Amino acid sequence: MKILVASHTYIVDLNCEKFEALAKLEPNIEVTIIVPKKWKPGGVQNKIVETKPRQEGNFRVVPISNFSRNNQGLLTFGSDIIKLLNNFRPQIIQVEQGVKSFAYAQLITLNKLLNLQAKNVFFTWWNLPYKSKFPVSYLEKYNLSNTNGLVAGNQDAADILRDHGYEQAVEVMPQLGVNEDLFRPQKKPDLANNLGIKEDDFIIGFVGRFVEEKGILTLLKAVESLPKQNWKLLLLGRGELKEKIVQESKKKWH
């Protein structure tokens, strides 16, 4: 089985591990991931990432020329994608840019024009109700009507697309998961001592960008109602809300 995956997510090698594992399940499974050649993640990562090709057995990552370097919905690929599709002839095409994605519409259309006869699948995290207006509504309708399967990062995302008329197969599954060999609880006495963390402290952690949409200000309000006992809030990240977080914390706990 030949599987083609398209997403800016896989410019990061660590994010590719589930597909590397998939390619090793059986000898006849081949996985090709196409990623934008140049991508500017935005937020706190403000540098352009230039991706490199790599291959390990039946798994490979192929950078493709792209239009739009920092907008997930507007991302589309250059003409070099046609040669790759013709040579690889995938049986499944999975685009992980959401339902209102130009890249997904592009792959659906090329699937038809090149007579690949591949199944079309997309991934989405989007879990907030919305109403699409023309022309975005037309794009969404085109993508959904040509979709054979949906992978939703959460149940709300699946339910929302059901409400938008999607009737085909759905699987609820996080996009990446966690490598428990790398990310697991470990004793770090020196780090704990530097952070003023005692052995019996209850730690509430946040890892991510310090931006409003991550709900970090809501988290600060929530912990404010906790009893003043042996708990500590540990925030790891950076972003535009850093100064506000510091100021709010000083008001509440100093």
Secondary structure as UniProt FT lines:
FT   STRAND          2..6
FT   HELIX           8..11
FT   HELIX           13..16
FT   HELIX           17..23
FT   TURN            24..25
FT   TURN            27..28
FT   STRAND          30..36
FT   STRAND          38..39
FT   TURN            43..44
FT   STRAND          49..50
FT   STRAND          54..56
FT   TURN            57..58
FT   STRAND          59..64
FT   STRAND          66..67
FT   TURN            72..74
FT   STRAND          76..77
FT   HELIX           80..88
FT   STRAND          92..95
FT   TURN            99..100
FT   HELIX           102..113
FT   TURN            114..115
FT   STRAND          119..124
FT   TURN            134..135
FT   HELIX           136..145
FT   STRAND          149..152
FT   HELIX           155..163
FT   TURN            164..165
FT   STRAND          169..172
FT   TURN            180..182
FT   HELIX           189..194
FT   TURN            195..196
FT   TURN            199..200
FT   STRAND          202..207
FT   HELIX           212..214
FT   HELIX           216..224
FT   STRAND          231..236
FT   TURN            240..241
FT   HELIX           242..253
//
